[in-house]
Amino acid sequence: MEKKRIHIAAGIILNSDADKIFITQRPAKAHKGGFWEFAGGKVEEGESAQDAVCRELEEEVGITATGIEPFMSLVHDYPDKALAFDFFLVKAFDGEPYGKEGQVGKWVAVSELGGYTFPEANDPVLEKIREVLG
């Protein structure tokens, strides 16, 4: 039986100098627990990916995105789930991001992202970040 593909929208939150990105750590009990990620979540039925990422950024890290643009789309299949991602660059926002849901969050230099473990689905986007922003 084919797995239903879950649509995820995530924001790559840049600081004002565009040399650091805000990342959060997945809860220990979650799928890929302890790994780092870009804030985001599931796109709801009838919602655009851009609307979803704006909603998720408010819910997860407490910011209101004011400058956002599409960055990359990809699909990834894990043994237990199939995912489709839309990543957005968040170049401007109101508020200061933090782990609003109790998760650890931090600003990391683009050049230091390789020192953090992300789920494998993020490999292509991390590579593009290094190419475009590195």
C-alpha positions, -999 to +999 in steps of 0.1 A: +000+000+000+014+034-010+020+059+018+001+092+017+025+120+010+025+146+038+031+182+026+054+202+049+062+239+046+094+252+064+111+285+069+148+292+066+149+322+090+178+345+082+192+372+105+195+408+091+231+401+079+219+369+061+249+350+077+230+331+104+199+309+103+176+301+132+172+263+137+153+243+163+158+208+178+131+182+174+116+168+206+133+135+217+100+115+213+093+129+177+101+112+144+139+120+140+139+132+176+170+152+187+178+162+151+178+198+141+153+214+117+140+245+101+107+257+118+076+245+099+049+219+098+021+203+078+002+222+052-035+221+061-062+212+035-070+243+014-040+262+027-011+274+005+024+264+014+033+300+020+003+306+043+012+274+061+048+284+067+037+318+080+012+301+104+038+276+116+065+302+122+040+321+145+031+289+163+065+274+167+090+303+170+068+333+177+076+355+146+055+371+119+071+367+085+071+400+066+096+391+038+094+356+025+103+339-009+103+303-022+137+286-019+133+249-028+108+221-031+116+184-027+102+150-019+117+124+004+106+089+013+114+074+046+106+038+053+076+048+074+065+080+057+065+100+024+071+137+026+069+167+002+086+199+013+084+235+003+112+256+019+110+293+021+137+319+028+124+342+056+144+375+051+123+398+073+101+392+103+086+409+133+095+395+167+125+375+179+124+337+172+125+314+202+114+279+210+077+288+216+067+251+220+095+244+245+120+232+219+157+244+218+163+271+192+195+289+182+211+311+156+238+292+137+263+306+112+256+293+077+292+280+077+285+260+109+253+242+098+274+211+089+280+206+126+244+199+133+225+167+125+194+173+104+170+146+090+183+132+057+154+148+039+171+182+045+204+173+028+195+189-006+183+221+010+214+223+033+236+219+002+217+247-016+219+270+015+257+265+014+258+273-023+235+304-022+243+318+012+277+303+021 
